[in-house]
Amino acid sequence: MYNHSVSNIGARILSLGQLLRDQTLVIPHYQRPYTWTEKQVSPLLNDLWKIEKDQTLIMGSVILHKNVSNETEIVDGQQRLTTFAILGLLAGKEEDNKLLKMDFPHEISKQNIRANASYIQKFIDRKGNNQLPVSFENIFFIVIHAPELDDAFSFFDSQNTRGKKLEDYDILKAHHLRYIGDDRLAEHCAVRWEAMQKDTSVSMKLLLESILGRGRKWSRKEYDEVDIKKEFKSQRFRAKKADTYPVNRYQQPPVFGKWKYDPLRENGLDLIFRLTDAAYKINGLQVSGDGVGYLPFQVNQAIEGGELFFWYTQKYYRLYQEIFVMPNDDRSAYFGRLLATVSRFNYNSGSNYVYECFTGAILFYVDKFGYEQIDTIATYLFFSCYYLRFKQSTVQYASVFKYVRETFNPFSLIQKAGYPDYIINRCETFLEGKYREDEIHAKGIRSLISAKLFSDDPESVYRKYKTHLPAILPFN
């Protein structure tokens, strides 16, 4: 959690009318859509129509933050304030409708606003008039103003017990959006982030925490729990508008897969494109189509605030899909079968923990070396990572941490490697004698996978080898 000082957070009591008349009140890009439906609106309306006209009502707290544009962002309270704004509009309180005049970026928000407006209108009609039973000036909120957005989210995260808490990646999204100086770019990044969140093939938690977060920390030989709010926080301290970004701290983008140099001819350097189209322009090269896969990032680079973080996340979201989800011409048939087989081992929590370590290591390798010698590398990484699963009947979450810390750390190994054979040699040394106790010899690990696990008759393979591989083979 971000450090914050409670003394910097101010609180006061404001009426609902005062809040809704605030000309600067906005729902920021990082917020989830407006999701209230009849299920939440109905009890609120029933409670309102039960109270006496002059009675005052306390509706809990809202958390606000004043951004650099002097807008008042709603950190917590969007659902209630939007619902009251709909109610006020239908009851003829035009002055209390500032919030509904903003542009809601999510289509689901617009749909729910329309549906709730229809439901509230029918409720009011049944009551016989459009007069509210209580004035908005008699409905009060405890309004908490946080000077820093990190403070606001820390406070919200610690005190919120209503409904679904914000995930760490939601807080991280908000943290980086505030570093984007262009509103259109901020909205574009937020929309792309929402699209990634909806993808069931890889969750944001898996990508940021298990794949990228652990890879970054374990490559540095840091073995404490991954806090993605700290690991991916901005190294930039203020928003900036920039058309170009320096690449001196990053590797060059993998636009060129090969190069050659002939010093005996003029213009002797040839750079050969890697499966992409590009056009020369003045002092540069323009990649055709979606260039996110060629952005000059590294998994373990320093994180800059704003759009660079969103593009970083998009690149590795795409790379994860390229390796493990989508058809890929760079993958050999062998590599594809290996991944398909290993994914079937992922049928309980212990196997899942090892699987995340293995897939994280594969992505870390491809990010650095591409698909060079990927069949051999993936095989050695499989047997090196899964030795933990072979030798233990049960694997806990802490088991993987201990194994990486004390026995085999694929991320640190890849980080140190200057060429793939370095990884292969270290894995061979590590695996020597490891599988003899189960009559699975390190010497034949590549033939074991290709000849045994990929048999056309997996049940017969299981019957033959079930004494050797009972922990991971999924066949019953």
Summary of the structure (lengths in Angstrom):
residues: 476
radius of gyration: 27.9
end to end distance: 44.1
largest distance: 94.2
contacts: 1357
relative contact order: 0.08
helix: 51%
strand: 11%
